[in-house]
Amino acid sequence: MTDTKQLTLPITGMTCANCVATVERNLKKLDGVTTAVVNLSSERATVDFDASKLAMPDLIARVQRAGYGVATGDAELIIKRLSDSNDATRLEKALAKLEGVLEAQVTYANEKARVKYVPTIVTQAELRRAVSSAGFEAVELGGQAEDAEAKAREHEINEQRRLLIIGLIFTVPLFLLSMGKDFGLLPDFFYTQNSMEGMRDAQPWFGWLMLALALPVQFYVGWQYYVGAFKALRNKSANMDVLIVMGSSAAFFYSLPITFGLLAGHVYYETAAVIITLIKLGKFLEARAKGRTSDAIKKLMGLRARTARVIRDGEAVEVSTDDVRVGDVVLVKPGETIPVDGVVVEGRSSVDESMLTGESLPVEKKQGDAVIGATLNKLGLLKFEATKVGKETALAQIIKLVEDAQGSKAPIQKLADQVSAIFVPIVIGIAALTFAGWYFFGPPLAINADIDNFTRALINMVAVLVIACPCAMGLATPTAVMVGTGKGAEIGILFRTSEALERAGKVTIVVLDKTGTITKGQPAVTDIVTNPQSPISNLQLLQLAASVEKGSEHPLGEAIWAEATTRGLDLSEPAGFKAEAGHGVQAEVEGRIVIVGNARMFENRDIPLGGLEPEVARLQSEAKTAMLVAVDGVAAGIIAVADTIKDSSKDAIADLHKMGLKVVMITGDNQKTAEAIAKQVGIDQVLAEVLPEGKSSEIKKLQNYQLPITNIVAMVGDGVNDAPALAQADVGLAIGTGTDVAMAAAPVTLMSGDLRGVARAINLSRKTLGTIKQNLFWAFFYNVILIPAAALGYLNPMLAAGAMAFSSVFVVSNSLRLRRQSI
């Protein structure tokens, strides 16, 4: 049996979709890797592999061999309680064993530990916990633990900025000198004395001056492109770096023999320098914009409390949130952020959970209620027991879900990936044809032209190489997905995969479960009707039925039990309890066989209703569920239970209708009760008396009822009883309540119980999908129009470089517009 593991590695050095393909291909070559998905926008690789064959260092080594890097963090910890060098060695080994740690060095002399680690796999808080588990104490060097991955990205952006500034320092004067010379605008000392009017030649040293200015740009500012191109070619692929290097090098190296006096003609140093500097500018702006696509994650991380007030040895002690342990009793004052998940043991308050659920109204909390970390305590003092800490908290799970969704690939991206795989070789082919076409078949040049046939062909070839932009195609989908999933998390909608984000926008039918989705899921007893022919009174009927339902987990059973408890009835212990899913329950109570169920259960047992039929019909017409009670095989009465419709349900269904969607309600309740509820909220179609195991087949029928057209069906339920139906649906939406959000198996989770979240999720998906299509259209349109324009000689290489640099910036900026849209 294989020991499958999943790791997420932060990759550095990727510039375009070809880089993504190269990293993926190299990782997949490793024996033991089952899947490898690389995302250009989040710059992460998610790898599933057989842990018996591979380890993390093997994956990192493969990424580095492909020519890319893995972002790492360096932690420096002061260690207390080290008694000798043996302790230091023991701690070093304990740290080195942690998954995600690359190097660990503990020095006894200065009581310090230096750890090099991969921040997506292990955190500084986990390093400190490992130190504590080994019997020592780790002290932070002040301030909060750094975000090592963010620091590595920031370093990359700063490096791009530094190189851009150096490029501008040399390129701007080089460009001005070149233009000034061509238009005769330079002072006289730049020209030779014997130049005829209108035919002024530059001084012999002028070419050397331009070379001196171009050299640092070409081989210092642009060096990373040479390195990237070499590594890509070594891996038998071609990426954007190859195109930049070919384009700029053609202009630069063509100019060298002219400068050395071996050839006559015009030098193009400024073209080579402007190409590199403009692309560097584009990459810098793109990196900054890409950083903003992950703002939602940073915002979620920022919600977390830094410290917690914990009861230790009978006293309240302030500790780092990372040091809170399960079972700790935590104190939270009014106005403070709840640090971790837990259960209230003392106090009452209202808690603002809007930052996680999107629900604007504060939620009342009392003893026994669950509280979620990162939410805000509004009024009273709360004392709660920590139940989930660290990576187990709802906030940590939400962040992981969003990161996983952002790292996954949407189906719509496949086309861009397929094109990107062959894009660069095709561009190189077009460039070669452009050169050949202009050199051998180009129109004759004017007699007084300052360039020859070769130069003209070379300029147009360079323009083709430089205008081509695989980056825009590679960024079109992932940047929109990152912003879309982040926006969703901000308003309480969690997409588990980018495929779910894409599919939700194509939904045509929305199926709603009744209990807990349209209704509150908190039914209450409304009527007790006894059979006139039976000697059993109302209270006796309730007492017998509640004794059978004692400990029941079904909402209707709980309602009957709650009503009996409220009335102070003494309940008996049931014997021989049997439950029939979708029908009812049976048990022996005080020597009597008591059945509580629906009409189908009574039909199956041939129990006549004894004149209760009119009462059943009346109750059902009032949207109440009639629970029939039989004692010793005789119908004794009816207990009617009704569930209150959520305040938001009617508006939510109206919103879905406005979006052109058909709304269907599915329930195990009887037809009349279901239709009465459907009428109140405006449901289009009712599927009633459907057993839990039959819900998935009803979904399948809806998907195929208009063949050959397949309907895209969304199922909305509580994520537990509806699991098969949620799995069968094209898009499953589970309504969560904050703490159970990470447990729902559905591709989409609505963190508040508000049904209006369904319309918001579909609307967000549609807007994200629209943005992706705009991005892809721009990426393809740009290349399809401008590559032929460059081949036909309509584009100067410098203009081409500018257009190429800003095409990817346009795509990222267009994706960022989603953040400002109202959903």
Buried (B, 14 or more C-beta within 10 A) or exposed (E): EEEEBEBBBBBBBBBBBBBBBBBBBBBEEBEBBEEBBBBBBBBBBBBBBBBEEBBBEBBBEBBBEBBBBBBBBEBEBEBEEBEEEEBBEBBBEBBBEBBBBBEBEBBBEEBBBBBBBBBBBBBBBBBBBBBEEBEBEBEBEEEEBEBBBBBBBEEBBEEBBEBBEBBBBBBBBBBEBBEBBEEEEBEEEBBEEEEEEEEBEBBEEBBEBBBEBBBBBBEBBBEBBBBBBBBBBEBEBBBBBBBBBBBBBBBBEBBBEBBEEEBEBBBBBBBBBBBBBBBBBBBBBBBBBBBBBBBBBBEBBEBBBEBBBBBEEEEEEEBBBBBBEBEBBBBBEEEBBBBBBBBBEEBBBBBBBBBBBBBEEBBEBEEEBBBBBBBBBBBBBBBBBBBBBBEBBBBBBBBEBBBBBBBBBBEBBEBBBEBBBEBBEBBBEBBEEBBEBBBEEBEEEEEEEEBBBBBBBBBBBBBBBBBBBBBBBBBBBBBBBBBBBBBBBBBBBBBBBBBBBBBBBBBBBBBBBBBBBBBBBEBBBBBBBBBEEBEBEBEBBBBBBBBBBBEBEBBBBBBBBBBBEEEEBEBBEBEEBEBBEBBBBBBBBEEBBBBBBBBBBBEEBEBEBBEBEEBBEBBBEBBBBBBBBBBEEEBBBBBBBBBEBBEBBBBBBBBBBEEEBBBBBBBBBBEBBBBBBBEEBBBBEBBBBBEBEBBBEBBBEBBEEEEEEEBBBBBBBBBEBBBBBBBBBBBBBBBBBBBBBBEBBBBBBBBBBBBBBBBBBBBBBBBBBEBBBBBBEBBBEBBEEBBBBBBBBEBBBBBBBBBBBBBBBBBBBBBBEBBEEEB
